[in-house]
Amino acid sequence: MDDDSAEIELLEQNLNKTHQISQRMTSILTNFDTRLVKLEKSILPLYNSTQKLKQRAHNIDRALLKIDEVASSQDGIAVEEGLVLRGPQLGQLDAYIDILERLNAAIAFKSSDADSRDMARLIETGAKKLSQLYTKLVAEGSSGSPPVSGLAFMLTEFPPSLMSSLTPLVAFLRTLPLPSTHPSHPAASAILNTLKDAQRGYADMRGNWSRKALEMHSRRAVDRAETLDGVAAGKEFSVWIDSLLRVTETEYTLLTELAPLSSNTLIASTYDTLLTPLLTLFTDTLSSLTSLIKRSLHKYTFHALSAFSALSMSQSRWESVLAKRGREGNELRDGLNAIRGVCLRSFPELLADLKLAAIGKGSDLSVSLADITISTVQYLNRIPDVQDAVGSALSALGDGNWRMGDGKQVGKTAKSNSVEVKEKVLIQHFVYDVMNTLIGSLTTLSRTQRRPPFGSVFLLNNISHLVSHLVLRPTNPNTPSLLSKPTIDFLTSSWRTAKAGYFDANFSPLMQALADDTRDKTSGSGWKAAAKEKFTRFYDLLEEVGERHRMAKVLDEDPEERSAVGEEVVKLVVPSLQRFMQKQKEREFSKNPQKYIKLSPEEVESRIRNFYN
């Protein structure tokens, strides 16, 4: 037991020593850990600083390497100067561009001002040489005579071979240093001036080329206007305006592709320069056409209306083109206003001409169509072809204002429920006034003839022509839509009145010759002498009417209506003759009636029908 107790006590003593040693070891480790933390905190800033220094050292090495490369390239500056001064050679544009790019890069790293000035001088010279090449290529594409394809205008594209050469050249010119992009570059200002000159030259060459391409067709449109129908001339002018606009639109697209300076302001300024010859051509062409129209407005009225229509239809496209040039002014609007003024004059002048025609001196034997009848029918049948222009002009003039000088008060365009009268209604009002004035003048002319029967035939022929060519068989199928109901009623009434006047002037004497008078009721031989005298007078008058109709053809251009009129005359004369003849035969006015009855009713009818064959 004592031995066991001794061993236990020895173990406890060893355990205590071990515990004390562990305590000391734990304290030492804790102290060591604290020192390591302090060491880490001390070393970390140094580590971070060292990393930054390494990065800077790397960047410095790279910069030095680049500087060494640029410095090594200076050995070949003398050679490159010779190449720059010689200019770009055929097929070597890329090599020339590489030289200028190297010179530009060298300026960025050279500290010597003298070296920078020398290289800037070379870059400026290179920019001028490239600009000269640019101008030469543009000139090649804008020289010679524009191709002609018959009478039609042919829009010619810029030569593709030249375009392929210009595209890379323009792409490089747009990268050259300018004050706006490289303010510190020594050659920036000089390069900008060089490119401005080149771009201005481009605008001059392309503008004059485009004018030359359109000028021949412009002269043709004006020259042919003197001989062509107004509507046809207007269509040719409209085609020319369309060609002009197509050229301006194509040139703008080409300008945006080939302009060395592509800022919006400079593009607009260059486009304005390019358009100047074209706008001058347009103004000159329109001025020539307007002068032709004013020379004889009555003759060239539809030239004015057609030109007005062509300009009106092109107005939106024109404004789109002009908006791209960056300044005020609209030559088409100015021309449109000038043509509109001429159109507005034409309507009252037409009515004035129709009134003035009534003063003309009639001819005893003239029953043909009056010039004013033919011209008015042609005028009205052409209106549908330019109806938009006529309606617009009449709307601007105002409802009824075309009746200037007739003493009637007219005001602005009539309105209904605060809505302006439609243009078509205005045209109908105008057509009514034209018909009213024309028929009034024709009636006056028919009365100026010293022999009323001829005047009645004249009026009948002219009014028949109006009805036939405006209502029944118009040359333009759209003409009847311009005739309002009052106009048609007026024409119909005038036709009936003219026909009644024709019957009265030519056949009333025949009917009067067969009429009863007081001598028919007397006894003795007085009534017999009167009957004989009536037969004699009737046949004399019939012969006179026949002679008149041989000289004055009735409704010569309308066989159907002429036959109808002849039928009415037969129904008017022959029954009366038959009754008169039967009555006198029954009363035995003569022992030899055949002496006085020269023609039977059937023969009279046949003769009357021959008047209208």
Residue pairs with C-beta under 8 A, 6 or more apart in sequence:
66 109
67 109
70 105
70 106
70 109
70 110
73 102
73 106
74 106
74 115
77 118
77 119
80 99
80 102
80 103
80 122
81 122
83 95
83 96
83 99
84 96
84 99
84 100
84 103
84 122
84 125
84 126
84 129
85 125
87 96
87 129
87 132
87 133
88 96
88 129
88 130
88 133
89 96
93 133
93 165
93 168
93 169
94 168
96 126
96 129
96 130
97 168
97 172
99 126
100 123
100 126
100 127
100 130
100 172
100 176
103 119
103 122
103 123
103 126
104 123
104 177
106 115
106 119
107 116
107 119
107 120
107 123
107 185
107 186
110 116
110 119
116 186
117 186
120 185
120 186
120 187
121 187
123 176
123 177
123 187
123 191
124 187
124 190
124 191
124 194
127 173
127 176
127 187
127 190
127 191
127 194
127 195
128 194
130 169
130 172
130 173
131 173
131 194
131 195
131 197
131 198
131 260
133 169
134 166
134 169
134 170
134 173
134 198
134 202
134 260
135 198
135 201
135 202
137 162
137 165
137 166
137 169
138 166
138 201
138 202
138 205
138 206
138 258
139 205
140 159
140 162
141 158
141 159
141 162
141 163
142 205
142 206
142 208
142 209
143 209
145 212
146 156
146 209
146 212
146 213
147 154
147 156
148 154
148 216
151 220
153 213
153 214
153 217
153 239
153 240
153 243
155 243
155 246
155 247
155 250
156 213
157 250
158 254
166 258
167 257
170 257
170 258
170 259
170 260
173 195
173 260
174 260
174 261
174 262
176 191
176 195
177 185
177 187
177 188
177 191
178 188
178 191
178 192
178 195
179 188
179 189
179 192
181 188
182 188
192 261
195 260
195 261
196 261
196 266
198 260
199 259
199 260
199 261
199 266
199 270
200 270
200 273
202 255
202 258
202 259
202 270
202 274
203 255
203 270
203 271
203 273
203 274
204 273
204 274
206 251
206 254
206 255
206 274
207 251
207 273
207 274
207 275
207 276
207 277
207 278
208 277
210 247
210 248
210 251
210 274
210 277
210 278
211 277
211 278
211 280
211 281
213 247
214 240
214 243
214 244
214 247
214 278
214 281
215 281
217 240
217 243
218 240
218 281
218 284
218 285
220 236
221 233
221 236
221 237
221 240
221 285
221 289
222 285
222 288
222 289
222 292
224 233
224 236
225 233
225 236
225 237
225 289
225 292
225 300
225 303
226 292
228 236
229 302
229 382
230 300
230 301
230 302
230 303
230 304
230 305
230 306
230 382
231 302
231 306
231 382
231 385
231 386
233 302
233 303
233 306
234 302
234 303
234 305
234 306
234 307
234 309
234 310
234 386
235 306
235 310
237 289
237 306
237 307
237 310
238 306
238 309
238 310
238 313
238 314
240 285
241 310
241 311
241 314
242 314
244 278
244 281
244 282
245 314
245 317
245 318
245 321
247 278
248 275
248 278
248 321
249 321
251 271
251 274
252 271
252 321
252 324
255 267
255 270
255 271
255 274
256 262
256 267
259 266
259 267
259 270
261 267
261 270
265 326
268 324
268 325
268 326
268 327
269 326
271 324
271 325
271 326
272 325
272 326
272 327
275 321
275 322
275 325
279 331
282 331
282 332
282 335
283 331
283 335
286 307
286 335
286 338
286 339
289 303
289 307
290 304
290 335
290 338
290 339
290 342
292 300
292 303
293 300
293 301
293 303
293 304
293 307
293 342
294 342
297 304
297 342
297 345
297 346
297 349
298 349
298 350
298 353
301 346
301 350
301 379
302 379
302 382
302 385
302 386
304 339
304 342
304 343
304 346
305 343
305 346
305 386
305 389
305 390
305 393
306 385
306 386
306 389
307 339
308 336
308 339
308 340
308 343
308 386
308 389
308 392
308 393
309 386
309 388
309 389
311 332
311 335
311 336
311 339
312 336
312 388
312 389
312 392
314 332
315 332
315 333
315 336
318 330
318 332
319 330
319 332
322 329
322 330
322 332
340 393
340 396
343 389
343 393
344 393
344 396
344 397
347 393
347 394
347 397
347 402
347 430
348 401
348 402
348 403
348 404
348 405
350 379
350 402
350 434
351 402
351 403
351 433
351 434
351 437
352 405
353 372
354 372
354 376
354 434
354 437
354 438
354 441
355 437
355 440
355 441
357 370
357 371
357 372
357 441
357 445
358 440
358 441
358 444
358 445
360 445
360 448
361 448
362 445
362 446
362 448
362 449
362 455
362 458
363 449
364 449
364 450
364 451
364 454
365 454
365 551
365 552
366 449
366 454
366 458
367 454
367 457
367 458
367 461
367 552
367 553
367 554
368 458
368 461
369 461
369 462
369 465
370 442
370 445
370 458
370 462
372 438
372 441
372 442
373 438
373 442
373 462
373 465
373 466
374 465
376 434
376 438
376 466
377 465
377 466
377 469
377 470
379 434
380 431
380 434
380 470
380 479
380 482
381 469
381 470
381 474
381 475
381 476
381 479
382 476
383 390
383 427
383 431
383 479
383 482
384 476
384 478
384 479
384 481
384 482
385 476
387 423
387 424
387 427
387 478
387 482
388 423
390 423
390 427
390 430
391 423
391 424
391 426
391 427
392 423
394 402
394 423
394 426
394 427
394 430
395 413
395 420
395 423
395 426
398 410
398 411
398 412
398 413
399 410
399 412
399 413
399 414
399 421
399 426
399 429
400 408
400 410
400 411
400 414
400 429
401 410
401 411
402 430
402 433
403 410
403 433
404 410
413 420
413 421
413 426
414 420
414 421
415 421
424 481
424 482
425 484
427 482
428 482
428 483
428 484
428 487
429 484
431 482
431 483
431 484
431 487
432 484
432 486
432 487
432 490
435 466
435 487
435 490
435 491
436 490
438 466
439 463
439 466
439 490
439 491
439 494
442 458
442 459
442 462
442 463
443 459
445 455
445 458
445 459
446 455
446 456
446 458
446 459
446 501
447 455
448 455
449 455
449 458
452 505
453 505
453 506
453 545
453 548
453 552
454 548
454 552
455 505
456 498
456 501
456 502
456 504
456 505
456 506
457 502
457 506
457 552
457 554
459 498
459 501
459 502
460 498
460 499
460 501
460 502
460 554
460 555
461 554
461 555
461 556
463 491
463 494
463 495
463 498
464 495
464 498
464 555
464 558
464 561
465 557
466 491
466 494
467 491
467 492
467 495
468 557
468 558
468 561
469 475
470 479
470 480
470 483
470 491
471 480
471 483
471 488
471 491
474 480
483 491
499 565
502 554
502 565
503 568
503 569
503 572
506 545
506 548
507 545
507 569
507 572
507 573
509 541
510 538
510 541
510 542
510 545
510 573
511 572
511 573
511 576
513 534
513 537
513 538
513 541
514 534
514 538
514 576
514 577
514 580
517 530
519 526
519 527
519 529
519 530
520 527
520 530
520 531
521 527
527 587
527 589
528 589
528 590
531 584
531 587
531 589
531 590
531 596
532 589
532 590
532 596
534 580
535 584
535 596
535 597
535 598
536 596
538 577
539 598
539 599
542 599
542 604
542 607
545 611
546 607
546 610
546 611
549 611
549 612
554 562
554 565
554 611
554 612
555 561
555 562
555 565
555 612
556 562
562 612
563 612
565 612
566 608
566 609
566 611
566 612
569 608
569 611
569 612
570 605
570 608
570 609
573 604
573 608
574 601
574 604
574 605
574 608
577 601
577 604
578 601
581 597
581 601
584 593
585 593
589 596
590 596
599 607
